[in-house]
Amino acid sequence: NDGALAILAKTAVESKDAAGAINSLYTLDGLNLLSAVMVEMALTHHEPGVRRHALRLAERRFGENKTLLRAALRLVDDKSSIVRLQVALSLGESTDARATTGLARLAMRHSNDEWLNDAILSSLANRTGEMLTILLEKPTNASRVRDLIGRLCTTIAARRNAKEFSEALVRVAALKDRNLQRLCLSGFRAPFKSTTTMAM
C-alpha cells in the first residue's frame, strides 16, 4: 500500500543503516518505483556501501535523467576506494562525453590504484583513442598515468582500427616528451611483437 511504499522510499534515502537503505532501493527498483531523484539522493548517502549500490542502480538511468550522470561524476573524488572503483565501472554504461572525461579524472587523481586502472580500461569500449587524447593533452600530468597510457596504446594497436590508430600516432608524434613518446610507441608495438612470437 501507499504507506508501506512511503516507508520504503524514506528508508532508501534517509536510513542510517546501510543494509536497510540498500534493501529498500532494490525493492523499489524491483517494483519499478525507484525514481531517478531517489537514486540521486542515495548517491550522497553517508555510507559508502549505499553510494556504491546507488551507482549500480544509476547506470541504466543515465540516459533518462540529465542530472544523474552529473551526480555520479561528483563521486570521482569519493573518499572510499570501493565507491571510486564502482564509479569507474558505472561510467562505462554511459556514452556521454562527460563519462570519458570522468574516467580520465579518475585515472589522473588516483593513479596508484591498480584495480581502478583495470576498471577504467574495461569501461572505455570504443573510447580508447579519446581517452588517450585527453591524457596526453597535458604531458606534465601524463607522468602520473604512464602505466595506463602504455596500456591504452597497446589496446589501440590491438584493435586494428585504422582511423583510431592513425589519430593516435599523430598525437604521439607531436609529443615533446621523448620518454612519453617512447612509452607510447612501445605500447603500439606490443601486440605485433606478441603475434610475431606466436608465429615463430
Disulfide bonds with the S-S distance in Angstrom:
none
